[in-house]
């Protein structure tokens, strides 16, 4: 088991590298993956199950002692990135499918990646975990409603069907994972060092399939799509930090909320785009999956070397 854990850790640490490598191979040799489109939903469900295994009721208790911080994190999460995605799409004049895909990324909740970044950045990890947990619970309602509001005029979308998909793909696996942890806590704890690598493999596989499905069109929109994702992510991170500080948060809390806003559950955007839009609309989510891990890691590394001066740090 120790050797397996070391291998899992090595794979997880190099996640951005593996993602770039296999996405590149999928772009060059798409035919080998095109028939696997149906697997993307199951792969994301596997990731959500892993997230649920890492969660417990304790993750929600912070709202009782610090409701203001938690509410600010949730409101900013579902306000900033959807609006920024809409604005970037208009600014760059993206075609409807790409615009819808970018907005969809912004409407998705945050996930475990933001928690990891917060920990590395010496941010308020407890706040990050709580905000992520509530974002996931609220996603079936807020994601379709926000997307319909901002993108409904550009593309046809069935909010009820999207609600059911988010419920099945995100909330149910997460709840199942939490239930399994509550019932079999010792066993779940014994495998938790292996669970992240399963999630890493699942997201790499899912993104590679998306790249393969949209390879023909991706070559013609890669530059503008990458520019849109980079701008979306950068503005989201800056507004997340600035808004948090403006609302009176301390440095550690502001850092945590910054990652909650700038780090998306972009794999969900990929699945929903494939199910409700078209493969091209999944491109922003696929690119975001690579990009936000790179920028998040750089920012976390920078903040890790600048411990908050106003507060003592405790992960």
Buried (B, 14 or more C-beta within 10 A) or exposed (E): EEEEBEEBBEBBEEBBEBBBEBBEBBBEEBEEBEEBBEBBBEBBBBBBBBBBBBBBEEBBEBBEEBEEBBEBBBEBBBBBBBBBBBBBBEEBEBBBBBBBBBBBBBBBBBBBBBBBBBBBBBBBBBBBBBBBBBBBBBBBEBBBBBBBBBBEEBBEBEBEEBBEBBBBBBBBBBBBBBEBBEEEEEEBEEEBBBBBBBBBBBBBBBBBBBBBBBBEBBEEBEEBBBEBBBBBBBBBBBBBBEBBBEBEBBBBBBBBBBBBBBBBBBBBBBBBBBBBBBBBBBBBBBBBBBBBBBBBBEBBEEBEEEEBEEEEEEE
